[in-house]
Amino acid sequence: MNLPGAYLLTGKQKTILNHIRTILFLLFICVFVSGINAGTDNKIKVAKPAHLVKDTLTKPANVMRTPQELFVNCVKCHSIGKGKLVGPDLADVKKRHDSAWFIKFICSSDSLRKAGDTSAKRLFLSYGKLPMPNYNFSSEEINALVDYIDFESLKLKANPNFLDNSFSKRPPSNSWLFILCLLLILLPVMDLAFTKFVKIKYLNFILIFAGFWLLGKIVYEEAGYMGRSLGYEPDQPVKFSHRVHAGENKINCIYCHTGVNESKYASIPSTNLCLNCHNVIRYGTNTGEAEIDKIHNAVDQGKSISWVRVYKLPDFVFFSHAQHVRVGKIDCKECHGDVANMGRIQQFTDLSMGWCMNCHKKTNVQFNNNYYTLYEQHKDLLSGKIEKVTAEDIGANDCLRCHY
């Protein structure tokens, strides 16, 4: 078949076409060889053993290992609070030696023993002459490790019932007395109507009368408790113990309740006030970090902690903490009880009107301040005309003082 003239190649054109084919073939060979080399390099990298890529037991010199990482070496021979193993129990180990001794002993117990240290010698002899392995830990790491063991030791002393109180001001239950009243009323009525067991009828009437008398007594007492919360002891959003803060740590009430000297209200401390201490103290003996973290989380989120109010007077009653604490010099215990020995705060007084009025009758006025200089009794007291002045004498029990 004859092709059109446009498709016929001359000898020169055929030569050029052959050169192009040769060049393309050489390029293909180069690309193929490069691909093989690249694949070989990748295979070498993937096949590299993991322990050559990263040593999991060591870190750069400028990076501290965490106490948890370091303690992995300790658990082979030691426990915290579970008794002796190969080596001694580490509970409260921080109380036995200082940090300098720990640094020397952990890094080289043999050297410390050969230097004549009695503690190192005693440990060596007490545990079958098994030497303590030497560890290449830095001083900072060893101090952090000892602190970690100390924190874990504190957990052993945690008391889950640390908020419970040894007393309760809650009124006693009258349930058993109520059941007795029902029996004293119903049994005589049943006998009078049906059984006729008791021959002397007036004994039944006496029992019925006694039942109604006791029932009236119960109603009177329970009515007196209405609207009052004596012994109220609610759970709080944070497990806060007054026994720990006011008792063991001797924190003054006014440090947290700053309004007692200037305001009607004692004021609940702000969350930021808690951080004055708990920016540093981040671990509680009984609660660990959980409860203190609640405070930090509230601050970070810009929220306040919703504490449950324990003491609350009716809205129609006026009461001022400043008048009683600053002017009247009344101690906090008079109204709130021995708070320093309370775990969970408990309402100590019933806050009834009778309780307030009785207090006014027996409480002497502190005339050694300028607030009372305008009272006539002040002059009589200074002249010796009278020996004392109670709050009632200056009108504390007048109705309009509290119910204006």
C-alpha positions in Angstrom: 0.0 0.0 0.0 1.4 3.3 -1.0 1.4 6.0 1.8 0.8 9.7 1.0 3.8 11.7 0.4 3.4 13.6 3.6 4.2 10.5 5.7 7.4 9.5 3.8 10.7 10.1 5.8 14.0 11.0 4.3 17.3 9.4 5.4 18.2 12.4 7.5 14.9 12.4 9.3 15.2 8.7 10.1 18.6 9.4 11.6 17.2 12.2 13.9 14.3 10.0 14.9 16.8 7.2 16.0 18.8 9.6 18.1 15.6 10.8 19.9 14.7 7.2 20.6 18.2 6.5 22.1 18.0 9.6 24.3 14.5 8.6 25.6 15.8 5.1 26.3 18.8 6.4 28.3 16.5 8.7 30.3 14.2 5.8 31.1 17.2 3.8 32.4 18.4 6.7 34.6 14.9 7.1 36.2 14.6 3.4 36.8 18.0 3.1 38.5 17.2 6.1 40.7 13.9 4.6 41.8 15.7 1.4 42.8 18.2 3.3 44.9 15.4 5.3 46.6 13.5 2.2 47.4 16.6 0.6 48.9 17.2 3.6 51.2 13.6 3.5 52.4 13.8 -0.2 53.2 16.9 0.4 55.2 15.2 3.1 57.3 12.1 1.0 58.0 14.1 -2.1 58.8 16.1 -0.2 61.5 15.6 -1.8 64.9 13.4 0.2 67.3 16.0 0.3 70.1 18.5 2.0 67.6 15.9 4.7 66.8 15.1 5.7 70.4 16.5 4.7 73.7 13.4 4.6 76.0 15.5 4.4 79.2 17.5 7.6 78.7 16.7 11.1 77.9 18.9 14.1 76.9 20.9 15.5 79.9 18.8 18.7 80.0 15.4 16.8 80.2 14.2 15.6 83.7 12.5 12.3 83.9 9.2 12.3 85.8 9.1 10.7 89.3 6.7 8.0 87.9 9.3 7.0 85.4 12.0 6.9 88.0 9.9 4.9 90.5 9.6 2.1 88.0 13.2 1.2 89.1 12.1 1.2 92.8 9.1 -1.1 92.6 11.2 -4.1 91.8 12.5 -4.1 95.4 10.3 -1.7 97.4 6.7 -1.0 98.3 4.9 2.0 99.8 2.9 1.0 102.8 2.7 -2.7 101.9 5.6 -3.9 104.0 9.1 -5.0 103.3 10.1 -6.7 100.0 13.7 -7.1 98.9 14.3 -3.7 100.4 12.6 -1.7 103.1 9.1 -0.2 102.9 9.4 3.4 101.6 6.4 4.8 103.4 7.5 8.0 105.3 11.0 7.5 104.0 11.5 11.3 103.8 11.4 11.5 107.6 14.3 9.1 108.0 17.0 11.0 106.0 17.7 14.3 104.5 17.9 15.0 100.7 21.7 15.0 100.6 21.8 11.5 102.0 19.3 10.2 99.4 21.3 11.7 96.6 24.5 9.9 97.8 22.8 6.6 98.5 20.8 6.4 95.3 23.7 7.4 93.1 26.3 5.2 94.9 25.3 3.2 97.9 28.6 1.3 97.9 30.6 4.5 98.2 28.4 5.8 101.0 28.8 2.5 102.9 32.5 2.4 102.4 32.7 6.0 103.7 31.4 4.7 107.0 27.8 5.8 106.9 26.0 3.9 109.6 22.6 4.0 107.9 24.0 2.6 104.7 25.8 -0.1 106.6 22.7 -1.1 108.6 20.6 -1.4 105.5 23.2 -3.5 103.8 23.4 -5.9 106.8 19.6 -6.0 107.4 18.7 -7.1 103.9 21.0 -10.0 103.3 24.0 -7.9 102.2 22.3 -7.1 98.9 23.7 -3.9 97.6 21.5 -1.0 96.4 22.0 -0.6 92.6 23.6 2.6 91.5 21.4 4.9 89.4 22.5 7.8 87.2 19.8 10.2 88.5 20.4 13.9 88.8 19.9 15.7 92.2 16.7 17.3 91.0 15.3 14.0 89.9 16.1 12.3 93.2 14.5 15.2 95.1 11.4 14.9 92.9 11.3 11.1 93.4 11.5 11.4 97.2 8.7 14.0 97.2 6.6 11.6 95.0 7.1 8.8 97.5 6.2 11.2 100.3 3.0 12.1 98.6 2.1 8.5 98.0 2.8 7.9 101.8 0.2 10.6 102.7 -2.5 8.6 100.9 -2.0 5.9 103.4 -3.1 8.3 106.2 -6.2 9.5 104.3 -9.4 9.3 106.3 -12.5 9.0 104.2 -14.6 10.1 107.1 -12.5 13.2 107.9 -15.5 15.5 107.6 -17.7 13.6 110.1 -18.3 15.3 113.5 -18.3 13.5 116.8 -21.5 15.3 117.9 -24.8 16.3 116.4 -27.1 19.2 117.5 -29.9 17.8 115.5 -33.1 17.3 117.7 -33.8 13.7 118.7 -36.4 11.9 116.7 -39.9 11.5 118.2 -41.0 8.6 116.0 -41.0 6.0 118.7 -42.9 8.4 121.0 -45.5 9.0 118.3 -46.0 5.2 117.9 -46.5 4.9 121.7 -49.1 7.6 121.6 -51.1 5.8 119.0 -51.0 2.6 121.0 -52.0 4.4 124.2 -55.0 5.8 122.4 -56.1 2.9 120.0 -55.7 0.0 122.4 -58.0 1.4 125.2 -60.6 2.4 122.5 -60.6 -1.1 121.0 -61.0 -2.5 124.5 -63.9 -0.2 125.4 -65.6 -1.0 122.1 -65.0 -4.7 121.5 -62.8 -6.8 123.8 -63.9 -5.6 127.2 -60.7 -7.1 128.7 -60.0 -4.3 131.2 -62.8 -4.5 133.9 -62.0 -1.1 135.4 -63.0 1.3 132.6 -61.4 4.4 134.0 -58.0 2.8 133.4 -58.7 2.9 129.7 -59.7 6.6 130.0 -56.4 7.3 131.8 -54.4 5.6 129.1 -56.3 7.6 126.4 -55.7 10.8 128.3 -52.0 10.0 128.6 -51.8 9.2 124.9 -53.3 12.6 123.9 -51.1 14.4 126.4 -47.9 12.9 124.9 -49.2 13.6 121.4 -49.7 17.2 122.4 -46.2 17.3 123.8 -44.8 16.0 120.5 -46.8 18.6 118.5 -45.5 21.4 120.7 -41.9 20.4 120.4 -42.1 19.8 116.6 -43.8 23.1 116.1 -40.9 24.7 117.9 -38.5 23.2 115.4 -40.4 24.5 112.4 -38.5 27.1 110.4 -35.3 26.3 112.4 -32.3 24.2 111.3 -30.5 23.2 114.4 -27.9 20.6 113.6 -28.1 21.3 109.8 -25.0 19.8 108.3 -25.1 19.9 104.5 -22.5 18.5 102.1 -20.5 21.2 100.3 -19.3 21.2 96.6 -15.7 21.1 97.9 -14.7 18.8 100.8 -13.6 21.6 103.1 -12.8 20.8 106.7 -12.8 23.6 109.4 -11.1 21.1 111.7 -8.1 21.1 109.3 -8.0 24.8 108.5 -9.2 26.5 111.7 -8.1 23.7 114.1 -4.8 22.1 112.9 -3.6 25.1 110.8 -4.8 27.8 113.2 -6.2 30.0 110.5 -8.1 32.9 112.1 -11.8 33.1 111.2 -11.5 36.7 110.0 -8.9 35.8 107.4 -11.6 34.0 105.4 -14.7 35.7 106.7 -13.6 39.2 106.1 -16.9 41.0 106.6 -17.5 40.3 110.3 -16.1 43.6 111.5 -17.6 45.9 108.9 -20.8 44.3 107.5 -24.0 42.6 108.4 -22.7 39.4 106.8 -19.6 37.4 107.7 -19.1 36.9 103.9 -18.1 33.6 102.2 -14.5 33.8 101.0 -13.9 34.2 97.3 -12.2 31.5 95.3 -9.2 33.7 94.8 -8.7 34.0 98.5 -8.3 30.2 98.7 -5.4 30.4 96.2 -3.4 32.5 98.6 -2.5 29.1 100.2 -3.5 26.6 97.5 -1.3 28.0 94.8 1.5 26.4 96.8 -0.4 23.6 98.6 -1.8 21.4 95.9 -2.1 18.1 97.8 -4.4 17.4 100.7 -3.7 14.6 103.2 -7.2 13.2 103.0 -8.3 14.2 99.5 -5.2 14.3 97.4 -5.4 16.7 94.5 -9.0 16.2 93.6 -10.6 18.8 95.9 -7.9 21.5 95.5 -8.2 21.1 91.7 -11.9 22.1 92.0 -10.8 25.5 93.2 -8.2 26.0 90.4 -10.7 24.8 87.8 -13.3 27.4 89.1 -10.7 30.2 88.9 -9.6 29.1 85.4 -13.2 29.2 84.2 -14.0 32.5 85.9 -16.7 30.9 88.1 -17.4 30.9 91.8 -17.9 27.9 94.0 -21.6 27.5 95.0 -21.2 26.9 98.7 -24.3 25.8 100.6 -25.3 28.3 103.3 -25.7 26.8 106.8 -26.8 29.8 109.0 -29.7 31.9 107.7 -32.2 34.1 109.6 -35.7 34.9 108.3 -35.9 37.8 106.0 -37.9 39.8 108.5 -35.1 39.7 111.1 -32.2 42.3 111.2 -28.8 41.1 112.3 -25.4 42.6 112.0 -22.1 40.8 112.5 -20.3 44.1 112.9 -22.6 45.1 115.8 -22.0 41.8 117.6 -18.3 41.0 116.7 -16.7 44.5 116.5 -18.8 46.5 118.9 -20.2 43.8 121.2 -16.9 41.8 121.2 -18.8 38.5 120.9 -16.6 35.5 120.2 -17.5 33.4 117.2 -17.9 30.3 119.4 -20.8 31.9 121.2 -23.0 31.5 118.1 -21.2 29.0 115.9 -19.8 26.6 118.5 -16.3 25.0 118.4 -15.8 25.3 114.7 -12.1 24.4 115.1 -13.2 20.9 115.9 -15.8 20.5 113.2 -15.2 18.7 110.0 -18.4 19.4 108.1 -19.8 22.7 109.4 -22.9 22.3 111.5 -25.5 24.8 112.8 -24.8 25.0 116.5 -27.7 27.2 117.7 -31.3 27.2 116.7 -31.3 31.0 116.1 -34.8 31.3 117.7 -36.0 34.6 119.1 -35.9 33.2 122.6 -32.3 32.2 122.3 -31.4 35.7 121.1 -33.3 37.4 123.9 -31.8 35.2 126.6 -28.3 36.0 125.3 -29.1 39.8 125.5 -30.3 39.3 129.1 -27.0 37.8 130.3 -24.4 39.4 128.0 -22.6 42.4 129.5 -22.1 45.5 127.3 -18.5 46.2 126.5 -18.3 49.9 127.4 -14.6 50.2 126.6 -15.3 51.5 123.1 -16.6 54.9 121.8 -19.8 53.4 120.4 -21.4 53.5 123.9 -20.2 56.8 125.2 -23.6 58.5 124.5 -25.5 56.0 126.7 -26.5 57.3 130.1 -25.5 54.0 131.7 -21.9 54.7 130.7 -21.7 57.5 133.3 -23.4 55.4 136.0 -20.9 52.6 135.3 -17.9 54.9 135.6 -19.2 56.5 138.8 -19.9 53.1 140.4 -23.6 53.6 140.7 -24.2 50.4 138.8 -21.9 47.3 138.4 -22.8 46.1 135.0 -25.1 46.8 132.0 -26.5 44.1 129.9 -27.6 44.3 126.2 -31.2 44.2 127.4 -30.6 47.3 129.5 -29.8 49.4 126.5 -32.8 48.2 124.4 -31.4 45.1 122.7 -34.7 43.3 123.3 -36.9 46.0 122.0 -39.0 44.7 119.1 -38.0 47.4 116.6 -34.3 46.7 117.1 -34.7 43.5 115.0 -38.1 43.8 113.4 -38.2 47.4 112.0 
